[in-house]
Amino acid sequence: MAVNSHPVAVTDATFGQEVEQHRGLTIVDFWATWCGPCHMVAPILDQLAGEYQGKLKVVKLDVDANQTTAMRFNVRSIPSILFFKDGRHVDTLVGAYPKPVFEQKIQQHLS
């Protein structure tokens, strides 16, 4: 499966295939259109998707449209950024962070 250079939208229906069956590191951005901090995080994740192309997959899940997956991973605040390694949930960041925080987490889970 090709690793995209920009975030891919996933849904309750495609989450299993796109995230849980993906080998390697996947970052899932749980967001909503009305969430201000989500819009602050989005360009950072766009940049990281490009910079780590081939090493990292970045996907976005709209919590309003996909509540089943959000509830499954106990997402109560957004933005929630969940890190999956080989389909397993390994880490979470809740809130808007500067790019170096994301880079540090990525390095930690890529090693």
C-alpha angles and dihedrals in degrees: 000000000000117000109229126230091220133042117279122215113239130188137198086269097051101033095093094051098039099041114013095044094042116109113222133019121338126180116204118200109205103200146145134214093243094052112105097194089049089063090052092054097044098076090048091053090046089055093046092049088057097041094049096038109155093020102057140034120210120197133174127216120194103220094203092058096035108041095151094066093041090053092045090060093039094243105175101154129041142251089046114169112199122194119213124189115195088342096309123116105241107160145007137205117193117198138015113312133177118259097259090063091057091044091053091052091047092051090047093054097038092057 
